[in-house]
Amino acid sequence: MLRQFSSFFCAAILALELTSSSLASDIKPALLYDLGGKFDRSFNENAFNGAEKFKKERGVPFLEFEPNNDAQREQALRTFAQRGADPIITVGFPWALTLEKIAPQYPNTRFVLIDSKVNLPNVQSIEFAYNEGAFIVGALAGLKTKTGSIGFVGGMDIPIIRSFECGYETGARHTRPDIKVIENMTGTTPSAWADPARGRELALGQYDRGADIVFAAAGGTTMGVLQAAADADKLAIGVGTNQNGVHPGHVLTSATAGIDVAVYRTLSDASDGNWKAGVLRLGVKEGGVGWYLDENNRPLLTDDDIAKVKTIEADIASGKVKVPEYIETNSCPKE
């Protein structure tokens, strides 16, 4: 395995060196995904879309790496840094510990961490107010539920997913105070992001218990929840990218996360000489989170539904509606 892993890096670095002379700028970007695969139809794929947009517009290629397990993170990050990749974008909070170790060893390399925070002078941390986006789709679920019960399937049981659940629940209570929320987490290890069979099983169980809408914040596992909605003739809510078209008529909406926007922005800033280290947090006001409305879910919504959700969205952006943040208190208000 080690020999195969090293061979991969030799090929990747050779590709970087061969193309560096033809780059439109002096940056040599690399995109390092989280577990679950590049085409997970969620966060990883959203990051890829942002890098692809930059590549097409600027003519600057980028290297990629898809880890198969956590043990590969340190070697991957070190190898790309040694060979001159810059900036190096890492997707997902599990990269934080690796960055804390490796980034100080390469002070002239710019690193980007999406979905967590590392306080180092050469690291840009990009966080999203996922609780705000979850509040919006929760409010829509509260408007549309017929049973008065909705569900939530999280991926790995970590604070950021608890923040999703808290936002979803409080949003649902905003439009239907007597709402019941059934909640399950897929697991406690990174494999929870890539278990659609388990996601489907959990969602079907929630439908059996009376939920008629289930929101999944579970990476690749979300695909199983969307499949369960189609199988049970119920509704689900996607996450990360626009998943409304996965099972049209069964996906009420998808909670947006502007990871593609963030990746495109940080690459553009690096190319233009405007890149800065520090923490960047993107919420509804900044266009970092929200909800999707398109031809796939429009038949499920009335004009009144849309107007109410847009009002809530505007109220969050203006500060009129305050969305609780689980991460700050490790708790979610129930009233």
BELTA-V675638 format. One record per helix or strand. SS is the DSSP state (H for helix, E for strand). FROM is the first residue (numbers start at 0). TO is the last residue. If there is no record, write none. Layout:
ss = {SS/SS}
from = {FROM/FROM}
to = {TO/TO}
This chain:
ss = {H/E/E/H/E/H/E/E/H/E/E/H/E/H/E/H/H/E/H/E/E/H/E/E/H/H/H}
from = {1/27/29/42/62/69/85/87/92/110/122/129/148/158/179/189/195/212/218/234/250/258/277/288/297/302/325}
to = {19/27/31/57/64/81/85/90/104/113/127/143/155/174/186/193/207/216/231/239/256/271/281/290/299/317/328}
